[in-house]
Amino acid sequence: MGEADVSTQTIQGDREVIPLSQRPVDIAIVAFFLVNLLFITYVVDLEQLVIANPAHFTYPLWPPRPAVDAIHWWGRTFDHLEDARPVWWKMTIWIDDLLYGPFYAVAIYAFVKGKEWIRIPSVFYAGMLFATVVVILGEEKAGPYASPNFAMVLLANLPWLLFPIVIAARIWRGGETPFTRVAAAGSVSIGSSAGSAGSAGQTGQVSGAGGG
């Protein structure tokens, strides 16, 4: 009986990854990471590093010409800060391309597979991104390169203001194990069945000994 109890407790202590389909907030976070990795970081942001001056440039091999034209139209029409591209702004782009880009790739894998070690990097990422976006929006509102239509710029940047809060809250509410749960209760019956079988075997042995 003692051995059966120990084995049952060990099985109950095991944890299993909660399927991504049962984690709707994580699905939204993974989608956000994908948009950043596949479009924002290495298309929109990279364009601002390979083209120093939107008024005088040659089309690069990457990003594609339609993307370059769309980015420049957005800058001329709504986002004068993006069009001006001061040094401090480009530094935020370098952070995005060198740090956030690799983070997105790793985080997508970790969130999908339920890897708990992504918790701390996610919190750091969320804090850095939120602070950067707040600074940028301050410039867009009242800086030398203020937007002629701040409401439009705010709306366009809103996901990058809100998702850091969502990510931080998700990690905080999940505690140390945000992606896993205690193994299904069916594991208890395995231990119980093993214990019952052991008891039955012991009973059979005693009966056999008595018969002999």
C-alpha positions as CSV (number, residue, x, y, z in Angstrom):
1,M,0.0,0.0,0.0
2,G,2.8,2.4,0.8
3,E,4.5,1.9,-2.6
4,A,1.2,2.4,-4.4
5,D,0.5,5.7,-2.5
6,V,4.0,7.1,-3.4
7,S,3.6,6.2,-7.1
8,T,0.2,7.9,-7.2
9,Q,1.5,11.1,-5.7
10,T,4.4,11.2,-8.2
11,I,2.0,10.9,-11.1
12,Q,-0.3,13.6,-9.7
13,G,2.7,15.9,-9.3
14,D,3.4,15.7,-13.1
15,R,2.3,18.6,-15.2
16,E,1.1,18.7,-18.8
17,V,1.1,21.6,-21.3
18,I,-2.3,23.1,-21.8
19,P,-3.1,22.9,-25.6
20,L,-2.8,26.2,-27.4
21,S,-6.4,25.9,-28.6
22,Q,-7.4,26.2,-24.9
23,R,-5.4,29.3,-24.4
24,P,-7.2,32.1,-26.3
25,V,-5.1,34.9,-24.9
26,D,-1.9,33.1,-25.9
27,I,-3.3,32.7,-29.4
28,A,-3.7,36.5,-29.6
29,I,-0.2,37.0,-28.3
30,V,1.3,34.6,-30.8
31,A,-0.6,36.3,-33.6
32,F,0.8,39.7,-32.4
33,F,4.3,38.2,-32.4
34,L,3.8,36.8,-35.9
35,V,2.7,40.2,-37.3
36,N,5.8,41.8,-35.8
37,L,8.2,39.2,-37.0
38,L,6.8,38.8,-40.6
39,F,5.8,42.4,-41.3
40,I,6.7,45.1,-38.8
41,T,10.3,44.3,-37.8
42,Y,11.8,43.1,-41.0
43,V,9.7,45.1,-43.5
44,V,8.5,48.4,-42.0
45,D,11.3,48.9,-39.5
46,L,14.1,47.6,-41.7
47,E,13.1,50.0,-44.5
48,Q,13.9,52.9,-42.1
49,L,17.5,51.5,-41.7
50,V,18.3,50.8,-45.3
51,I,16.8,54.2,-46.5
52,A,18.3,57.1,-44.6
53,N,16.3,59.8,-46.4
54,P,12.9,59.1,-48.0
55,A,13.3,62.2,-50.2
56,H,16.5,60.9,-51.9
57,F,17.0,57.1,-52.2
58,T,17.4,54.2,-54.5
59,Y,15.0,51.3,-54.0
60,P,16.7,48.4,-52.1
61,L,16.4,44.7,-52.8
62,W,14.4,44.5,-49.6
63,P,11.8,45.6,-48.6
64,P,9.8,45.3,-51.8
65,R,9.0,48.5,-53.7
66,P,5.3,48.5,-52.9
67,A,6.1,48.3,-49.2
68,V,8.6,51.1,-49.4
69,D,6.1,53.3,-51.2
70,A,3.4,52.6,-48.7
71,I,5.7,53.3,-45.7
72,H,6.7,56.6,-47.3
73,W,3.1,57.6,-48.0
74,W,2.2,56.9,-44.3
75,G,5.2,59.0,-43.2
76,R,4.3,62.0,-45.4
77,T,0.6,61.8,-44.6
78,F,0.4,61.0,-40.9
79,D,3.7,60.1,-39.3
80,H,6.2,62.9,-39.7
81,L,8.5,61.4,-37.1
82,E,8.8,58.3,-39.2
83,D,9.6,60.4,-42.3
84,A,12.2,62.5,-40.4
85,R,14.0,59.5,-38.9
86,P,16.1,61.3,-36.2
87,V,19.0,59.4,-34.7
88,W,17.1,58.4,-31.4
89,W,14.3,57.1,-33.6
90,K,16.7,54.9,-35.6
91,M,18.1,53.5,-32.3
92,T,14.6,52.2,-31.4
93,I,14.5,50.5,-34.8
94,W,17.9,48.9,-34.2
95,I,16.6,47.5,-30.9
96,D,13.6,46.1,-32.8
97,D,15.6,44.5,-35.5
98,L,18.5,43.1,-33.3
99,L,16.6,42.2,-30.1
100,Y,12.9,42.0,-30.7
101,G,13.1,40.2,-34.0
102,P,14.9,37.1,-32.5
103,F,12.7,37.4,-29.4
104,Y,9.6,37.0,-31.5
105,A,10.9,33.9,-33.2
106,V,11.8,32.3,-29.9
107,A,8.6,33.5,-28.1
108,I,6.3,32.1,-30.8
109,Y,7.9,28.7,-30.3
110,A,7.8,29.0,-26.5
111,F,4.2,30.1,-26.3
112,V,3.0,27.5,-28.8
113,K,4.9,24.7,-27.0
114,G,4.1,26.0,-23.5
115,K,7.7,26.6,-22.4
116,E,7.8,28.2,-18.9
117,W,11.2,29.7,-19.4
118,I,9.8,32.4,-21.7
119,R,8.1,34.1,-18.7
120,I,11.0,36.4,-17.6
121,P,12.1,37.4,-21.2
122,S,8.4,38.2,-21.9
123,V,8.2,40.6,-18.9
124,F,11.3,42.4,-19.9
125,Y,10.1,42.7,-23.5
126,A,6.7,44.0,-22.4
127,G,8.3,46.7,-20.2
128,M,10.7,47.8,-22.9
129,L,8.1,48.0,-25.6
130,F,5.6,49.9,-23.5
131,A,8.2,52.5,-22.5
132,T,9.4,53.0,-26.0
133,V,5.9,53.4,-27.4
134,V,4.9,55.9,-24.7
135,V,8.0,58.0,-25.6
136,I,7.3,57.8,-29.3
137,L,3.6,58.8,-28.8
138,G,4.8,61.8,-26.7
139,E,6.9,62.9,-29.7
140,E,4.1,62.3,-32.1
141,K,1.8,64.5,-30.0
142,A,3.9,67.5,-29.0
143,G,7.5,67.1,-30.3
144,P,9.3,68.8,-33.3
145,Y,7.9,66.1,-35.6
146,A,4.3,66.1,-34.2
147,S,1.8,64.3,-36.3
148,P,-0.8,66.3,-38.2
149,N,-3.3,63.6,-37.2
150,F,-2.4,62.3,-33.8
151,A,-5.6,60.3,-33.5
152,M,-4.7,58.2,-36.5
153,V,-1.2,57.6,-35.3
154,L,-2.4,56.7,-31.9
155,L,-4.9,54.2,-33.4
156,A,-2.2,52.7,-35.5
157,N,0.1,52.3,-32.5
158,L,-2.5,51.1,-30.1
159,P,-1.7,47.4,-30.4
160,W,1.9,48.1,-29.4
161,L,0.7,50.0,-26.4
162,L,-1.9,47.4,-25.2
163,F,-0.2,44.1,-26.0
164,P,2.7,44.7,-23.5
165,I,0.0,45.1,-20.8
166,V,-1.7,42.0,-22.0
167,I,1.5,40.0,-22.0
168,A,2.6,41.2,-18.6
169,A,-0.8,40.5,-17.1
170,R,-0.9,37.1,-18.7
171,I,2.5,36.1,-17.2
172,W,1.6,37.6,-13.8
173,R,-1.8,35.8,-13.6
174,G,-0.3,32.6,-14.7
175,G,2.3,32.5,-11.9
176,E,5.3,30.3,-12.3
177,T,3.5,27.8,-14.5
178,P,1.3,29.9,-17.0
179,F,1.3,27.2,-19.7
180,T,0.9,24.0,-17.8
181,R,-1.5,22.3,-15.4
182,V,-1.5,19.3,-13.1
183,A,-1.8,16.1,-15.1
184,A,-5.3,14.8,-15.8
185,A,-7.1,13.0,-12.9
186,G,-7.0,9.8,-15.0
187,S,-3.4,9.4,-13.8
188,V,-4.7,8.8,-10.3
189,S,-6.7,5.8,-11.4
190,I,-3.6,4.3,-12.9
191,G,-1.9,4.5,-9.5
192,S,-5.0,3.2,-7.8
193,S,-5.3,0.4,-10.2
194,A,-1.7,-0.6,-9.7
195,G,-2.2,-0.5,-6.0
196,S,-5.4,-2.6,-6.3
197,A,-3.6,-5.1,-8.5
198,G,-0.7,-5.3,-6.1
199,S,-3.1,-5.9,-3.2
200,A,-5.0,-8.5,-5.2
201,G,-1.7,-10.2,-5.9
202,Q,-0.7,-10.2,-2.3
203,T,-4.1,-11.6,-1.3
204,G,-3.7,-14.4,-3.9
205,Q,-0.3,-15.2,-2.6
206,V,-1.5,-15.4,1.0
207,S,-4.5,-17.6,-0.1
208,G,-2.1,-19.9,-2.0
209,A,0.2,-20.2,0.9
210,G,-2.8,-21.0,3.2
211,G,-4.0,-23.6,0.8
212,G,-0.6,-25.2,0.7
